[in-house]
Amino acid sequence: MPGSSGSMNGATKAMGAMTFGGLVVVTAYTVALGSNGWLWFGWVVLGLLTLALVVTRS
């Protein structure tokens, strides 16, 4: 990630990939079947956990 000091470890990369993949899945679900608040809430929580992991690792 730009601006991060040091290299990201495997767990951080995995969380980032899951967050990005989750965004793709939730967006596809929203386009196909309509918005689901719980899916977006879950994605936001996952994103915040990933952000916290990145901040604590840098």
mmCIF file of the N, C-alpha and C atoms, coordinates in Angstrom:
data_MODEL
# 
_entry.id   MODEL 
# 
loop_
_atom_site.group_PDB 
_atom_site.id 
_atom_site.type_symbol 
_atom_site.label_atom_id 
_atom_site.label_alt_id 
_atom_site.label_comp_id 
_atom_site.label_asym_id 
_atom_site.label_entity_id 
_atom_site.label_seq_id 
_atom_site.pdbx_PDB_ins_code 
_atom_site.Cartn_x 
_atom_site.Cartn_y 
_atom_site.Cartn_z 
_atom_site.occupancy 
_atom_site.B_iso_or_equiv 
_atom_site.pdbx_formal_charge 
_atom_site.auth_seq_id 
_atom_site.auth_comp_id 
_atom_site.auth_asym_id 
_atom_site.auth_atom_id 
_atom_site.pdbx_PDB_model_num 
ATOM 1   N N  . MET A 1 1  ? 0.844   -1.182  0.000  1.00 0.00 ? 1  MET A N  1 
ATOM 2   C CA . MET A 1 1  ? 0.000   0.000   0.000  1.00 0.00 ? 1  MET A CA 1 
ATOM 3   C C  . MET A 1 1  ? 0.883   1.237   0.000  1.00 0.00 ? 1  MET A C  1 
ATOM 4   N N  . PRO A 1 2  ? 0.519   2.234   -0.780 1.00 0.00 ? 2  PRO A N  1 
ATOM 5   C CA . PRO A 1 2  ? 1.332   3.437   -0.821 1.00 0.00 ? 2  PRO A CA 1 
ATOM 6   C C  . PRO A 1 2  ? 1.333   4.140   0.526  1.00 0.00 ? 2  PRO A C  1 
ATOM 7   N N  . GLY A 1 3  ? 2.475   4.647   0.884  1.00 0.00 ? 3  GLY A N  1 
ATOM 8   C CA . GLY A 1 3  ? 2.587   5.417   2.107  1.00 0.00 ? 3  GLY A CA 1 
ATOM 9   C C  . GLY A 1 3  ? 2.809   4.601   3.356  1.00 0.00 ? 3  GLY A C  1 
ATOM 10  N N  . SER A 1 4  ? 2.755   3.282   3.273  1.00 0.00 ? 4  SER A N  1 
ATOM 11  C CA . SER A 1 4  ? 2.978   2.480   4.470  1.00 0.00 ? 4  SER A CA 1 
ATOM 12  C C  . SER A 1 4  ? 4.462   2.229   4.621  1.00 0.00 ? 4  SER A C  1 
ATOM 13  N N  . SER A 1 5  ? 4.923   2.285   5.851  1.00 0.00 ? 5  SER A N  1 
ATOM 14  C CA . SER A 1 5  ? 6.340   2.052   6.091  1.00 0.00 ? 5  SER A CA 1 
ATOM 15  C C  . SER A 1 5  ? 6.570   0.573   6.324  1.00 0.00 ? 5  SER A C  1 
ATOM 16  N N  . GLY A 1 6  ? 7.601   0.049   5.725  1.00 0.00 ? 6  GLY A N  1 
ATOM 17  C CA . GLY A 1 6  ? 7.893   -1.366  5.878  1.00 0.00 ? 6  GLY A CA 1 
ATOM 18  C C  . GLY A 1 6  ? 7.041   -2.201  4.951  1.00 0.00 ? 6  GLY A C  1 
ATOM 19  N N  . SER A 1 7  ? 7.300   -3.513  4.962  1.00 0.00 ? 7  SER A N  1 
ATOM 20  C CA . SER A 1 7  ? 6.529   -4.405  4.096  1.00 0.00 ? 7  SER A CA 1 
ATOM 21  C C  . SER A 1 7  ? 5.366   -4.996  4.874  1.00 0.00 ? 7  SER A C  1 
ATOM 22  N N  . MET A 1 8  ? 4.302   -5.248  4.159  1.00 0.00 ? 8  MET A N  1 
ATOM 23  C CA . MET A 1 8  ? 3.135   -5.861  4.787  1.00 0.00 ? 8  MET A CA 1 
ATOM 24  C C  . MET A 1 8  ? 3.386   -7.355  4.929  1.00 0.00 ? 8  MET A C  1 
ATOM 25  N N  . ASN A 1 9  ? 2.952   -7.915  6.059  1.00 0.00 ? 9  ASN A N  1 
ATOM 26  C CA . ASN A 1 9  ? 3.129   -9.355  6.239  1.00 0.00 ? 9  ASN A CA 1 
ATOM 27  C C  . ASN A 1 9  ? 1.970   -10.108 5.593  1.00 0.00 ? 9  ASN A C  1 
ATOM 28  N N  . GLY A 1 10 ? 2.014   -11.423 5.646  1.00 0.00 ? 10 GLY A N  1 
ATOM 29  C CA . GLY A 1 10 ? 1.007   -12.245 4.987  1.00 0.00 ? 10 GLY A CA 1 
ATOM 30  C C  . GLY A 1 10 ? -0.397  -12.040 5.519  1.00 0.00 ? 10 GLY A C  1 
ATOM 31  N N  . ALA A 1 11 ? -0.542  -11.872 6.832  1.00 0.00 ? 11 ALA A N  1 
ATOM 32  C CA . ALA A 1 11 ? -1.872  -11.679 7.411  1.00 0.00 ? 11 ALA A CA 1 
ATOM 33  C C  . ALA A 1 11 ? -2.497  -10.383 6.935  1.00 0.00 ? 11 ALA A C  1 
ATOM 34  N N  . THR A 1 12 ? -1.695  -9.333  6.866  1.00 0.00 ? 12 THR A N  1 
ATOM 35  C CA . THR A 1 12 ? -2.209  -8.047  6.406  1.00 0.00 ? 12 THR A CA 1 
ATOM 36  C C  . THR A 1 12 ? -2.616  -8.122  4.942  1.00 0.00 ? 12 THR A C  1 
ATOM 37  N N  . LYS A 1 13 ? -1.799  -8.793  4.128  1.00 0.00 ? 13 LYS A N  1 
ATOM 38  C CA . LYS A 1 13 ? -2.145  -8.957  2.715  1.00 0.00 ? 13 LYS A CA 1 
ATOM 39  C C  . LYS A 1 13 ? -3.414  -9.772  2.554  1.00 0.00 ? 13 LYS A C  1 
ATOM 40  N N  . ALA A 1 14 ? -3.561  -10.820 3.363  1.00 0.00 ? 14 ALA A N  1 
ATOM 41  C CA . ALA A 1 14 ? -4.759  -11.652 3.289  1.00 0.00 ? 14 ALA A CA 1 
ATOM 42  C C  . ALA A 1 14 ? -6.003  -10.861 3.684  1.00 0.00 ? 14 ALA A C  1 
ATOM 43  N N  . MET A 1 15 ? -5.896  -10.062 4.734  1.00 0.00 ? 15 MET A N  1 
ATOM 44  C CA . MET A 1 15 ? -7.036  -9.232  5.150  1.00 0.00 ? 15 MET A CA 1 
ATOM 45  C C  . MET A 1 15 ? -7.387  -8.224  4.064  1.00 0.00 ? 15 MET A C  1 
ATOM 46  N N  . GLY A 1 16 ? -6.376  -7.624  3.448  1.00 0.00 ? 16 GLY A N  1 
ATOM 47  C CA . GLY A 1 16 ? -6.632  -6.681  2.362  1.00 0.00 ? 16 GLY A CA 1 
ATOM 48  C C  . GLY A 1 16 ? -7.322  -7.348  1.182  1.00 0.00 ? 16 GLY A C  1 
ATOM 49  N N  . ALA A 1 17 ? -6.882  -8.544  0.848  1.00 0.00 ? 17 ALA A N  1 
ATOM 50  C CA . ALA A 1 17 ? -7.496  -9.284  -0.256 1.00 0.00 ? 17 ALA A CA 1 
ATOM 51  C C  . ALA A 1 17 ? -8.935  -9.663  0.083  1.00 0.00 ? 17 ALA A C  1 
ATOM 52  N N  . MET A 1 18 ? -9.175  -10.089 1.320  1.00 0.00 ? 18 MET A N  1 
ATOM 53  C CA . MET A 1 18 ? -10.541 -10.429 1.726  1.00 0.00 ? 18 MET A CA 1 
ATOM 54  C C  . MET A 1 18 ? -11.446 -9.200  1.702  1.00 0.00 ? 18 MET A C  1 
ATOM 55  N N  . THR A 1 19 ? -10.916 -8.068  2.133  1.00 0.00 ? 19 THR A N  1 
ATOM 56  C CA . THR A 1 19 ? -11.712 -6.844  2.133  1.00 0.00 ? 19 THR A CA 1 
ATOM 57  C C  . THR A 1 19 ? -12.066 -6.435  0.712  1.00 0.00 ? 19 THR A C  1 
ATOM 58  N N  . PHE A 1 20 ? -11.085 -6.477  -0.177 1.00 0.00 ? 20 PHE A N  1 
ATOM 59  C CA . PHE A 1 20 ? -11.337 -6.129  -1.578 1.00 0.00 ? 20 PHE A CA 1 
ATOM 60  C C  . PHE A 1 20 ? -12.311 -7.128  -2.213 1.00 0.00 ? 20 PHE A C  1 
ATOM 61  N N  . GLY A 1 21 ? -12.092 -8.407  -1.972 1.00 0.00 ? 21 GLY A N  1 
ATOM 62  C CA . GLY A 1 21 ? -12.989 -9.428  -2.501 1.00 0.00 ? 21 GLY A CA 1 
ATOM 63  C C  . GLY A 1 21 ? -14.402 -9.274  -1.949 1.00 0.00 ? 21 GLY A C  1 
ATOM 64  N N  . GLY A 1 22 ? -14.496 -8.937  -0.674 1.00 0.00 ? 22 GLY A N  1 
ATOM 65  C CA . GLY A 1 22 ? -15.805 -8.703  -0.064 1.00 0.00 ? 22 GLY A CA 1 
ATOM 66  C C  . GLY A 1 22 ? -16.520 -7.534  -0.701 1.00 0.00 ? 22 GLY A C  1 
ATOM 67  N N  . LEU A 1 23 ? -15.769 -6.473  -1.011 1.00 0.00 ? 23 LEU A N  1 
ATOM 68  C CA . LEU A 1 23 ? -16.367 -5.322  -1.683 1.00 0.00 ? 23 LEU A CA 1 
ATOM 69  C C  . LEU A 1 23 ? -16.926 -5.716  -3.045 1.00 0.00 ? 23 LEU A C  1 
ATOM 70  N N  . VAL A 1 24 ? -16.170 -6.513  -3.775 1.00 0.00 ? 24 VAL A N  1 
ATOM 71  C CA . VAL A 1 24 ? -16.628 -6.975  -5.095 1.00 0.00 ? 24 VAL A CA 1 
ATOM 72  C C  . VAL A 1 24 ? -17.896 -7.804  -4.952 1.00 0.00 ? 24 VAL A C  1 
ATOM 73  N N  . VAL A 1 25 ? -17.918 -8.723  -3.994 1.00 0.00 ? 25 VAL A N  1 
ATOM 74  C CA . VAL A 1 25 ? -19.084 -9.597  -3.799 1.00 0.00 ? 25 VAL A CA 1 
ATOM 75  C C  . VAL A 1 25 ? -20.308 -8.791  -3.370 1.00 0.00 ? 25 VAL A C  1 
ATOM 76  N N  . VAL A 1 26 ? -20.129 -7.890  -2.415 1.00 0.00 ? 26 VAL A N  1 
ATOM 77  C CA . VAL A 1 26 ? -21.262 -7.097  -1.922 1.00 0.00 ? 26 VAL A CA 1 
ATOM 78  C C  . VAL A 1 26 ? -21.791 -6.185  -3.031 1.00 0.00 ? 26 VAL A C  1 
ATOM 79  N N  . THR A 1 27 ? -20.889 -5.596  -3.810 1.00 0.00 ? 27 THR A N  1 
ATOM 80  C CA . THR A 1 27 ? -21.323 -4.739  -4.917 1.00 0.00 ? 27 THR A CA 1 
ATOM 81  C C  . THR A 1 27 ? -22.076 -5.547  -5.969 1.00 0.00 ? 27 THR A C  1 
ATOM 82  N N  . ALA A 1 28 ? -21.573 -6.727  -6.312 1.00 0.00 ? 28 ALA A N  1 
ATOM 83  C CA . ALA A 1 28 ? -22.251 -7.572  -7.290 1.00 0.00 ? 28 ALA A CA 1 
ATOM 84  C C  . ALA A 1 28 ? -23.626 -7.993  -6.778 1.00 0.00 ? 28 ALA A C  1 
ATOM 85  N N  . TYR A 1 29 ? -23.721 -8.341  -5.497 1.00 0.00 ? 29 TYR A N  1 
ATOM 86  C CA . TYR A 1 29 ? -25.000 -8.715  -4.907 1.00 0.00 ? 29 TYR A CA 1 
ATOM 87  C C  . TYR A 1 29 ? -25.978 -7.547  -4.979 1.00 0.00 ? 29 TYR A C  1 
ATOM 88  N N  . THR A 1 30 ? -25.490 -6.340  -4.657 1.00 0.00 ? 30 THR A N  1 
ATOM 89  C CA . THR A 1 30 ? -26.341 -5.155  -4.682 1.00 0.00 ? 30 THR A CA 1 
ATOM 90  C C  . THR A 1 30 ? -26.856 -4.879  -6.091 1.00 0.00 ? 30 THR A C  1 
ATOM 91  N N  . VAL A 1 31 ? -25.990 -5.004  -7.088 1.00 0.00 ? 31 VAL A N  1 
ATOM 92  C CA . VAL A 1 31 ? -26.399 -4.771  -8.470 1.00 0.00 ? 31 VAL A CA 1 
ATOM 93  C C  . VAL A 1 31 ? -27.407 -5.819  -8.916 1.00 0.00 ? 31 VAL A C  1 
ATOM 94  N N  . ALA A 1 32 ? -27.178 -7.078  -8.559 1.00 0.00 ? 32 ALA A N  1 
ATOM 95  C CA . ALA A 1 32 ? -28.018 -8.170  -9.046 1.00 0.00 ? 32 ALA A CA 1 
ATOM 96  C C  . ALA A 1 32 ? -29.348 -8.268  -8.289 1.00 0.00 ? 32 ALA A C  1 
ATOM 97  N N  . LEU A 1 33 ? -29.313 -8.155  -6.966 1.00 0.00 ? 33 LEU A N  1 
ATOM 98  C CA . LEU A 1 33 ? -30.496 -8.464  -6.164 1.00 0.00 ? 33 LEU A CA 1 
ATOM 99  C C  . LEU A 1 33 ? -30.998 -7.310  -5.309 1.00 0.00 ? 33 LEU A C  1 
ATOM 100 N N  . GLY A 1 34 ? -30.308 -6.193  -5.337 1.00 0.00 ? 34 GLY A N  1 
ATOM 101 C CA . GLY A 1 34 ? -30.716 -5.065  -4.500 1.00 0.00 ? 34 GLY A CA 1 
ATOM 102 C C  . GLY A 1 34 ? -29.880 -4.988  -3.230 1.00 0.00 ? 34 GLY A C  1 
ATOM 103 N N  . SER A 1 35 ? -29.921 -3.839  -2.611 1.00 0.00 ? 35 SER A N  1 
ATOM 104 C CA . SER A 1 35 ? -29.073 -3.577  -1.456 1.00 0.00 ? 35 SER A CA 1 
ATOM 105 C C  . SER A 1 35 ? -29.486 -4.406  -0.239 1.00 0.00 ? 35 SER A C  1 
ATOM 106 N N  . ASN A 1 36 ? -28.499 -4.855  0.505  1.00 0.00 ? 36 ASN A N  1 
ATOM 107 C CA . ASN A 1 36 ? -28.716 -5.560  1.756  1.00 0.00 ? 36 ASN A CA 1 
ATOM 108 C C  . ASN A 1 36 ? -27.858 -4.863  2.812  1.00 0.00 ? 36 ASN A C  1 
ATOM 109 N N  . GLY A 1 37 ? -28.509 -4.204  3.745  1.00 0.00 ? 37 GLY A N  1 
ATOM 110 C CA . GLY A 1 37 ? -27.799 -3.416  4.757  1.00 0.00 ? 37 GLY A CA 1 
ATOM 111 C C  . GLY A 1 37 ? -26.832 -4.230  5.591  1.00 0.00 ? 37 GLY A C  1 
ATOM 112 N N  . TRP A 1 38 ? -27.197 -5.481  5.893  1.00 0.00 ? 38 TRP A N  1 
ATOM 113 C CA . TRP A 1 38 ? -26.321 -6.320  6.722  1.00 0.00 ? 38 TRP A CA 1 
ATOM 114 C C  . TRP A 1 38 ? -25.028 -6.660  5.990  1.00 0.00 ? 38 TRP A C  1 
ATOM 115 N N  . LEU A 1 39 ? -25.119 -6.885  4.671  1.00 0.00 ? 39 LEU A N  1 
ATOM 116 C CA . LEU A 1 39 ? -23.895 -7.162  3.910  1.00 0.00 ? 39 LEU A CA 1 
ATOM 117 C C  . LEU A 1 39 ? -22.967 -5.956  3.926  1.00 0.00 ? 39 LEU A C  1 
ATOM 118 N N  . TRP A 1 40 ? -23.539 -4.768  3.710  1.00 0.00 ? 40 TRP A N  1 
ATOM 119 C CA . TRP A 1 40 ? -22.706 -3.564  3.736  1.00 0.00 ? 40 TRP A CA 1 
ATOM 120 C C  . TRP A 1 40 ? -22.139 -3.313  5.125  1.00 0.00 ? 40 TRP A C  1 
ATOM 121 N N  . PHE A 1 41 ? -22.937 -3.553  6.160  1.00 0.00 ? 41 PHE A N  1 
ATOM 122 C CA . PHE A 1 41 ? -22.453 -3.402  7.528  1.00 0.00 ? 41 PHE A CA 1 
ATOM 123 C C  . PHE A 1 41 ? -21.281 -4.342  7.789  1.00 0.00 ? 41 PHE A C  1 
ATOM 124 N N  . GLY A 1 42 ? -21.424 -5.597  7.366  1.00 0.00 ? 42 GLY A N  1 
ATOM 125 C CA . GLY A 1 42 ? -20.343 -6.566  7.535  1.00 0.00 ? 42 GLY A CA 1 
ATOM 126 C C  . GLY A 1 42 ? -19.091 -6.155  6.792  1.00 0.00 ? 42 GLY A C  1 
ATOM 127 N N  . TRP A 1 43 ? -19.270 -5.613  5.578  1.00 0.00 ? 43 TRP A N  1 
ATOM 128 C CA . TRP A 1 43 ? -18.106 -5.179  4.811  1.00 0.00 ? 43 TRP A CA 1 
ATOM 129 C C  . TRP A 1 43 ? -17.413 -3.997  5.485  1.00 0.00 ? 43 TRP A C  1 
ATOM 130 N N  . VAL A 1 44 ? -18.192 -3.061  6.021  1.00 0.00 ? 44 VAL A N  1 
ATOM 131 C CA . VAL A 1 44 ? -17.600 -1.912  6.721  1.00 0.00 ? 44 VAL A CA 1 
ATOM 132 C C  . VAL A 1 44 ? -16.809 -2.386  7.936  1.00 0.00 ? 44 VAL A C  1 
ATOM 133 N N  . VAL A 1 45 ? -17.364 -3.333  8.691  1.00 0.00 ? 45 VAL A N  1 
ATOM 134 C CA . VAL A 1 45 ? -16.648 -3.876  9.858  1.00 0.00 ? 45 VAL A CA 1 
ATOM 135 C C  . VAL A 1 45 ? -15.339 -4.537  9.416  1.00 0.00 ? 45 VAL A C  1 
ATOM 136 N N  . LEU A 1 46 ? -15.406 -5.340  8.346  1.00 0.00 ? 46 LEU A N  1 
ATOM 137 C CA . LEU A 1 46 ? -14.200 -5.979  7.827  1.00 0.00 ? 46 LEU A CA 1 
ATOM 138 C C  . LEU A 1 46 ? -13.177 -4.933  7.376  1.00 0.00 ? 46 LEU A C  1 
ATOM 139 N N  . GLY A 1 47 ? -13.648 -3.891  6.712  1.00 0.00 ? 47 GLY A N  1 
ATOM 140 C CA . GLY A 1 47 ? -12.760 -2.816  6.276  1.00 0.00 ? 47 GLY A CA 1 
ATOM 141 C C  . GLY A 1 47 ? -12.099 -2.101  7.443  1.00 0.00 ? 47 GLY A C  1 
ATOM 142 N N  . LEU A 1 48 ? -12.856 -1.844  8.499  1.00 0.00 ? 48 LEU A N  1 
ATOM 143 C CA . LEU A 1 48 ? -12.288 -1.190  9.679  1.00 0.00 ? 48 LEU A CA 1 
ATOM 144 C C  . LEU A 1 48 ? -11.259 -2.080  10.372 1.00 0.00 ? 48 LEU A C  1 
ATOM 145 N N  . LEU A 1 49 ? -11.539 -3.386  10.440 1.00 0.00 ? 49 LEU A N  1 
ATOM 146 C CA . LEU A 1 49 ? -10.561 -4.313  11.023 1.00 0.00 ? 49 LEU A CA 1 
ATOM 147 C C  . LEU A 1 49 ? -9.276  -4.339  10.194 1.00 0.00 ? 49 LEU A C  1 
ATOM 148 N N  . THR A 1 50 ? -9.437  -4.339  8.872  1.00 0.00 ? 50 THR A N  1 
ATOM 149 C CA . THR A 1 50 ? -8.262  -4.330  7.999  1.00 0.00 ? 50 THR A CA 1 
ATOM 150 C C  . THR A 1 50 ? -7.470  -3.046  8.185  1.00 0.00 ? 50 THR A C  1 
ATOM 151 N N  . LEU A 1 51 ? -8.170  -1.916  8.246  1.00 0.00 ? 51 LEU A N  1 
ATOM 152 C CA . LEU A 1 51 ? -7.500  -0.631  8.453  1.00 0.00 ? 51 LEU A CA 1 
ATOM 153 C C  . LEU A 1 51 ? -6.753  -0.614  9.786  1.00 0.00 ? 51 LEU A C  1 
ATOM 154 N N  . ALA A 1 52 ? -7.387  -1.139  10.822 1.00 0.00 ? 52 ALA A N  1 
ATOM 155 C CA . ALA A 1 52 ? -6.736  -1.193  12.130 1.00 0.00 ? 52 ALA A CA 1 
ATOM 156 C C  . ALA A 1 52 ? -5.487  -2.067  12.072 1.00 0.00 ? 52 ALA A C  1 
ATOM 157 N N  . LEU A 1 53 ? -5.559  -3.184  11.367 1.00 0.00 ? 53 LEU A N  1 
ATOM 158 C CA . LEU A 1 53 ? -4.403  -4.073  11.232 1.00 0.00 ? 53 LEU A CA 1 
ATOM 159 C C  . LEU A 1 53 ? -3.265  -3.374  10.492 1.00 0.00 ? 53 LEU A C  1 
ATOM 160 N N  . VAL A 1 54 ? -3.601  -2.650  9.441  1.00 0.00 ? 54 VAL A N  1 
ATOM 161 C CA . VAL A 1 54 ? -2.574  -1.936  8.665  1.00 0.00 ? 54 VAL A CA 1 
ATOM 162 C C  . VAL A 1 54 ? -1.928  -0.847  9.525  1.00 0.00 ? 54 VAL A C  1 
ATOM 163 N N  . VAL A 1 55 ? -2.736  -0.104  10.272 1.00 0.00 ? 55 VAL A N  1 
ATOM 164 C CA . VAL A 1 55 ? -2.206  0.981   11.098 1.00 0.00 ? 55 VAL A CA 1 
ATOM 165 C C  . VAL A 1 55 ? -1.310  0.436   12.202 1.00 0.00 ? 55 VAL A C  1 
ATOM 166 N N  . THR A 1 56 ? -1.719  -0.664  12.825 1.00 0.00 ? 56 THR A N  1 
ATOM 167 C CA . THR A 1 56 ? -0.900  -1.204  13.918 1.00 0.00 ? 56 THR A CA 1 
ATOM 168 C C  . THR A 1 56 ? 0.376   -1.861  13.414 1.00 0.00 ? 56 THR A C  1 
ATOM 169 N N  . ARG A 1 57 ? 0.381   -2.327  12.168 1.00 0.00 ? 57 ARG A N  1 
ATOM 170 C CA . ARG A 1 57 ? 1.579   -2.973  11.611 1.00 0.00 ? 57 ARG A CA 1 
ATOM 171 C C  . ARG A 1 57 ? 2.588   -1.963  11.077 1.00 0.00 ? 57 ARG A C  1 
ATOM 172 N N  . SER A 1 58 ? 2.125   -0.754  10.751 1.00 0.00 ? 58 SER A N  1 
ATOM 173 C CA . SER A 1 58 ? 3.056   0.222   10.135 1.00 0.00 ? 58 SER A CA 1 
ATOM 174 C C  . SER A 1 58 ? 3.788   1.041   11.177 1.00 0.00 ? 58 SER A C  1 
# 
